[in-house]
Amino acid sequence: MRRIALLAAVLSGALVPCAAAAQHARGAFVMGGRGGGGTELLDPRFSVDAGYTIEAAGRRGPYVGGRYTLGMHRLRADQQALRERYGDATITVEGGGGTLYDTGVEIEIGYGLGVVRVYGFTGMHYYQQYQEPATIHFRGGHVQLGSSRPESISGARGYGVNLRLTRTGAVVAEHYRGGGQDGIIRISGTRFGLRWAW
């Protein structure tokens, strides 16, 4: 978490002054959803994402922008995956959840149709996951799994649509994917939220 916070501070310090100096449109978003990702023995519970955006765009026609994002994804033990790993359908699990943090920078390219915008995005993210200890109970005994903290730097991509409700505010929906190149952490899901400009 300390590395995530440090990287967030560095990226914010770099993007905000650049956007102000260029006089580009600036904005932010907050989104949430069921989330997705983690390692092979975890299921998503929910996610929260926030971001800062800069754009060279109008309401109509093509546009390009950049954005910095910070996300938190709560995870829980995947009971079925653990049963398959240990070959025992009676397995129950205590603990074993975790939290996946990610932060990164992305390029956003899209097209505005007045009140509606469609876009795609791609970039690089740093992922860090905290997996809590777990106790696995099965017939004849139990086994304990320790905590772990896998991390990864890999690509992220997705697409989205937003519907403008006011002069500066819009509702937004996105589908995203990330990680996977190193086989450690994968993340994907759909999120919904608000986006505004100033």
Summary of the structure (lengths in Angstrom):
residues: 198
radius of gyration: 19.4
end to end distance: 29.9
largest distance: 67.2
contacts: 639
relative contact order: 0.20
helix: 15%
strand: 64%
